[in-house]
Amino acid sequence: MKSLHLFKTQFLLLYYFSLCLFFVSCSNSNNTASSELVRNPKSADGITTTNMPAITFNETEHDFGQLIQGEKVSCVFKFTNTGEADLILVKVSTSCGCTATEYSHDPIKPGDEGKIEITFDSDHKKGIQNKTITVLTNTKPQSTTLHIKAQVSTPETN
């Protein structure tokens, strides 16, 4: 008898909780978003890209060729803001700790150029190396992937 009473009590509590949750979740009478929020390129997809920055790279891949294990090599990826607003590099991240980046954190005006310097350390690497660098910006699309590769050989021992 006690277990039946406990079951009824738990059922009623669950019922009332579900009913309250339903009314609270449906009580939002203002379902419209402000027009500024919709026009913000960081808040909505599918919006036209007028008056936005655009990033155009001279190249998105670089091949370092043959390297001897332990060599550090660098390259520069140059780009232009081909859009109509300031370009901001939000974050530049690498796929491996053996690759480092250096870039300007200042906004790049329309028509101006910028660069991202990549340094690859081949220490403790062997064979074909393919690394990626992800560039997050305030453009549409928000990310661009850069690629570097190298063939790393071990030094000849005498």
Sequence and secondary structure as in RCSB ss.txt:
>XXXX:A:sequence
MKSLHLFKTQFLLLYYFSLCLFFVSCSNSNNTASSELVRNPKSADGITTTNMPAITFNETEHDFGQLIQGEKVSC
VFKFTNTGEADLILVKVSTSCGCTATEYSHDPIKPGDEGKIEITFDSDHKKGIQNKTITVLTNTKPQSTTLHIKA
QVSTPETN
>XXXX:A:secstr
 HHHHHHHHHHHHHHHHHHHHHHHHT        HHHHH TTT SS   TT   EEES SEEEEEEEETT EEEE
EEEEEE SSS B EEEEEESSTTEEEEE  S B TT EEEEEEEEE TT  EEEEEEEEEEESSSSSEEEEEEEE
EEE     
